[in-house]
Amino acid sequence: MPMTLQDAPRAGSGEPGSYVFDPAWDLETERLRTNEALWDEGTVERLDRLGVAPGWSCLEVGAGAGSTAAWLADRVGPTGRVVAADLELGRLGGLAERGVELLRYDLRSEDLPAARFDLVHARMLVQHLPDRAAAVARLAAALRPGGWLFLEDTDSLPLFRSAVSEDFLQDVRQAGYGLMRRAGHEPRGGHFDVQLLLAGPFTDVRAEGRVVVVQGGSAGSRHYQLWLSFLRPRLVAEGLLTEARIDAALAEMADPANWWTSQVMLSSYGRRRVAP
């Protein structure tokens, strides 16, 4: 059964998908936590398959609320190193007790220390950037020869597919992602990650996709409610959706009788080539 707001482990536990609502949080913190509730389990499965082990040096770029960095810190142990990089570090202070280093960092314009890491991971970050090729080049430069770049970005087309009806929330998806696309989001971002890895200094490139089936009223559905609520002022101002339609959509997302698919999360991997 899907995790509910009442059942979920306490946020910050480091458990995959951990989430619980705290009204003292700002909405952006809640959005990040619900995003973790959707995607952490699959991310951790793939990090485990990549062989992350004690002693590794790892960089998490776009660390968000810190759950992946926390997992990495537990996995690499005291002989390893984890750096959590983000524009906003205020939500990451609790990682210090796990030995995680914090780095205020802007991937759009700043270089990273060269050849320092065995793993660099970024989730739902590259697809929002104006120059994705430059961003991936910066991430690649931070890897040691033989180190893994692990990118996760989405394809939004399957979002809200449901047995409820053929057009369940499809007007909401089209309006919301159309607005985001005009702001620079690439709705097929995961597909471009694969191409950038193939064009870069990588070997063993591969990719796979996964979806989450979301139940209304769960932590996952709350994520989509927050997404729609954030976009609401502009959607209404631009005449893309009415207030009444948004209220109805939020109610549909809250209804436990409704189930739907998430976006496809594409996980793309490449190992930095070792010079001959």
N, C-alpha and C positions, 0 to 999 in steps of 0.2 A: 504494500500500500504506500502511497506517496506520503511524505512527511507533511504534517500540518503545522500551523503556527503554534499550536499548543504542545505538540509532541516533540518538536525539534530540540536537539541538544543546544546548550547555551552557546551563543556566538563567541568566537575567540577560542574555542576549545581546540582548534586545529584538526578536528575530525572532518573528513570529506563531507561537504554539504551541510555543515553545521550552521544553524540559523535559529534565532528566536527574536521576536520583535521587542524592542525596548523603546517606549515612547520618548525617552530622553534623547535618542539619536536624531540627527538630522535625516532628512529623506534620502540624501545622497548616500549616507552610510547604509541605510536600509536597502537601497537599491543594490549597492555592492554586495551586501550580505545575501540578498536573495539571488543575485547572479551566481554567487558561490554555491548556494544551495542547488541550483540547476546543474552546474557544470563541474564542480570539484571532483566528484566521484570518477568521472571519465578521465579527467586530467591526471589524477593520481594513478589510475590504472596504467596509463600510458607512460608516465614517468617511471613507474616500477618496471615496465617492460623495457624501457631504455637502459635500465641497469643502474640507476642512480644509487650510489653506495657510500658507505663511510669514507670520508676523506675527499670527496668531490668538492670542487669549487663551483658554485652555482649563482647565476644572476637571474632574478625575477624582475622583468621590466613591465611597468604598469601594474604595480603590486596590489593596488586597490585597497581592500580591507585586510590583506595579509595572510589569508588562509593557505595559499600555495607555498609562500615563503616559510610559513610555520611548519608545514609538512616537510619541506626540503631540509629545514634545520634539524628536525628530528631524525631524518634519514641519514644525513651526512655526518651527524654527531660532532663531538668536540674536535676531531681531527680535520673536519671539513670547514667550508666557508660558504655562507649565503649572504648575498647582497640583495636588498629589496629597493628597487628604484622607482620613483614616482614623482610627479609634479607636486603632489600633496602628501606630506608625511605625517600629518596629524593623527590619522587613523592607525598608524603603524607603530606607535610608541611601545605597545605591549610586546613587540617582537624582540626587544632588547634582552629580555630575560632568557630568550632562547639562543642568544648570541648572534642574532641577525644584525648585519650592518645596514644602515639606512643611507640612501643616496638621493638627494633631490636632483632630478634629472629630467631633461626634455629631449626626447628622442628625435624631435623634428630638427634640432639644430646643434646638438652637443655630441661630441665623440666620447667614446668609452675607453678606459685603459685597454691597451692592445694585448691580445693573447693571454688573458688571465683566467678564463673559465672553461670548465669541462662541459657545462650546460648553460645555455641561455634560453629562457622561456618567456614568451609574451602571449597573452590571451586577450582577444577582442580589443586589440590595440592598433595593429598595423593597418587594418581596413579603414580606420578613421583618419589616417594621415594623408596629407596632400602629395607627398613624394615617398611612396612606399618602397621604391627601389633604393633610395638613399637610406631609409630607415633600416632595411634589411642588411645593407652593406655595413652600417655601423654595428649592428648586432653581430654580424659575421666576424668583423675585425676584433671583437672582444673574446672570441673563442681561441683556445689553444688548438694546434693541429690535432685532429682526431676528435675534437669536442663536438657536441650536438647542439644544433639550433632547432628548437621546437616551437613552431608557430601555430596558434589556434585562432581562426577567424571563421565567420559564418557565411552561409548562403540563406537568405531570408525567405526564399520562395515557398518552402513547405510550411511556414508558420501558420498556425490556426487551422490546419487540415483536421477535419473532425467528422465523425458519424452524425453529428447534430444536423448538418446540412452542408451542401456543396459550397455555399457562400458564407459559412460561419466566420464572422469577424473579418472577412476578406476586404471589405471597404476600409476597415480600421488599419489593416496591414498595408494596403496600398497607399492610404493617405499618410500614415506615419512614416513609412520608409521612403515615400516620395519626398517628404519634407526633409528627412535625414540625408537623402542623397544630394539634395540641393545644398546642404550644409557641408558636404565633403565625404560623407559615409559611402563606402562601396558595398552594396548589398551582396555582391558575389566575392567578397574579399578573400575567403578561404581558397578559392580557385586560383587567384592571383598569387597567393603565397607559394603554391606549388611551382608556378612558372618562375618566380623569383629565385627559389632554391635551385631549380634546374639551371638557371642562367648564372648562378653564383659559384663560389669556390667550394662546392660541396660534392660529396659522393654519397652513395647509399640513400638517395632521396626516395621518399615514399610518402603516401598520404592516405588517409581514411576519413570516413565521416560517421557521425553519430547524431541521433536525435533523442530528446527526452519527451516522454508522454506526460503531459501536465494535467492535473486535476484541478478544477475550479476550487478556490478556497484554500489551496496549499501555498507553501512558501514560493513555489515556482510561479503560481498564478499571480501572487502578490507582486512579483517582479514585473510582469506585464502590466499590471494595474499602475505601478509607479511609472513605468515607461509612458503609458498613455496619459497619465495625469501631468507628467512633465511637459509633454508636447501639447497639451490641451490648449493653452492660450494661443499659440500660433496656428494650430489646426482650425480653431474657431475664427481667428482674425483673418485667415486667408480663405475662409469659406470652404474648407475641405471636409469638415464634419461640423454638425450642430452640437450645441450643449446637450440637447436631449439624446442624440445618438451616442455621445460619449458616456453619458450617465447609464444608458442601456447596456453599452459594451462593458463598462466596469461591473455592472450587476451580473452579466453573463460570465465574466471571468471569476466572479466570487461564488458562483453556483457549483457545488460539488457534483451535481449531475452532469456537468460538462467536462469533457476530456478533449485535449487537442495536442498536436505535435508542436514542438519548438522549431526554431530554425535548425538547419543542419550545421553542426560544428565540424569543420574540417581541420584535422590535425595533420600538420605537415612537418616532416623531419628531414634533416640533412646533416651529414658529418663533415666538418671542415677537412679539406684535403690535407694530407701530410706531404710536404715537399719531398720530391725524390732525392 
